[in-house]
Amino acid sequence: MARKKTIGTPGSGDDVEARIGWRMAGIGMETASYVLGGVFLGWLAKESFGGGDGWIVGGAIAGIASGISQMIRSGLKLNRQLDRATGKKSEIRPDDQPRESGSESESKAG
């Protein structure tokens, strides 16, 4: 008996949104792996070069920094893909528009 697909037909918007959603969920695991990798490399450096726990702390900090930067890049990329899949376009809200350099009181006074 064939299994019925519940998300939608292949190529439909629901299917694309579900795949992007799962990729977004995977970003957290990827970030954790960067941190663990940094700790592991710090531990290897400690064992190789000797010294205190500073190597492990340094590796953890490097892992956190690289994990967060990768998480931000991946999140922005997937957000653009989700916007394209749903047909939304980014709109500039009135609050986000740049303000003019002078204020109204300055222009009235001059």
C-alpha positions as CSV (number, residue, x, y, z in Angstrom):
1,M,0.0,0.0,0.0
2,A,1.4,3.4,-0.9
3,R,1.9,6.0,1.7
4,K,0.0,9.2,1.3
5,K,1.9,12.4,1.6
6,T,0.4,14.7,4.2
7,I,2.4,17.9,3.7
8,G,1.3,18.5,0.1
9,T,2.1,17.7,-3.4
10,P,5.7,17.7,-4.6
11,G,6.8,21.3,-5.4
12,S,3.9,22.8,-3.5
13,G,4.5,25.7,-1.1
14,D,3.7,23.6,1.9
15,D,6.4,21.1,1.0
16,V,9.0,23.8,0.5
17,E,8.1,25.4,3.8
18,A,8.4,22.1,5.7
19,R,11.8,21.4,4.2
20,I,13.0,24.9,5.1
21,G,11.6,24.5,8.6
22,W,13.5,21.3,9.1
23,R,16.7,23.0,7.9
24,M,16.1,25.8,10.4
25,A,15.8,23.2,13.2
26,G,19.0,21.7,12.1
27,I,20.9,25.0,12.4
28,G,20.7,24.6,16.2
29,M,22.4,21.2,16.1
30,E,25.0,22.6,13.7
31,T,25.8,25.4,16.2
32,A,26.2,23.0,19.0
33,S,28.6,20.9,16.9
34,Y,30.7,24.0,16.3
35,V,30.9,24.6,20.1
36,L,31.7,21.0,20.8
37,G,34.3,20.9,18.1
38,G,36.0,24.0,19.6
39,V,36.1,22.4,23.0
40,F,37.6,19.2,21.5
41,L,40.2,21.1,19.6
42,G,41.1,23.1,22.8
43,W,41.4,19.8,24.7
44,L,43.7,18.4,22.0
45,A,45.8,21.5,22.2
46,K,46.0,21.2,26.0
47,E,47.1,17.6,25.7
48,S,49.7,18.4,23.0
49,F,51.2,21.6,24.3
50,G,50.5,21.2,28.0
51,G,49.3,24.0,30.2
52,G,46.1,24.8,32.0
53,D,42.5,24.8,31.0
54,G,42.9,28.0,29.0
55,W,43.2,26.0,25.8
56,I,39.8,24.5,26.4
57,V,38.2,27.8,27.3
58,G,39.8,29.4,24.2
59,G,38.5,26.6,22.0
60,A,35.0,26.9,23.5
61,I,35.0,30.7,22.8
62,A,36.2,30.1,19.3
63,G,33.6,27.5,18.8
64,I,30.8,29.7,20.1
65,A,31.9,32.6,17.9
66,S,32.1,30.5,14.8
67,G,28.9,28.7,15.6
68,I,26.9,31.9,16.1
69,S,28.3,33.5,13.0
70,Q,27.4,30.4,10.9
71,M,23.9,30.3,12.6
72,I,23.2,33.9,11.6
73,R,24.4,33.4,8.0
74,S,22.3,30.2,7.6
75,G,19.3,31.7,9.2
76,L,19.3,34.7,6.9
77,K,19.8,32.5,3.9
78,L,16.9,30.2,4.9
79,N,14.7,33.2,5.7
80,R,15.3,34.6,2.1
81,Q,14.4,31.1,0.7
82,L,11.2,31.0,2.8
83,D,10.2,34.5,1.7
84,R,10.7,33.4,-2.0
85,A,8.7,30.2,-1.4
86,T,5.8,32.0,0.2
87,G,5.8,34.8,-2.3
88,K,6.4,37.5,0.3
89,K,8.5,40.5,-0.4
90,S,10.3,42.5,2.2
91,E,8.6,45.7,2.8
92,I,10.0,48.9,4.3
93,R,7.8,50.0,7.1
94,P,7.5,53.7,7.8
95,D,9.5,53.3,11.1
96,D,12.4,51.8,9.2
97,Q,12.7,54.6,6.6
98,P,15.7,56.9,7.1
99,R,14.9,60.3,8.6
100,E,15.8,63.6,7.0
101,S,18.8,65.4,8.4
102,G,17.0,68.5,9.6
103,S,14.0,68.8,11.9
104,E,10.9,70.7,11.1
105,S,11.6,73.4,13.7
106,E,15.0,74.0,12.1
107,S,13.5,74.4,8.6
108,K,10.8,76.8,9.8
109,A,13.3,78.9,11.7
110,G,15.6,79.3,8.7
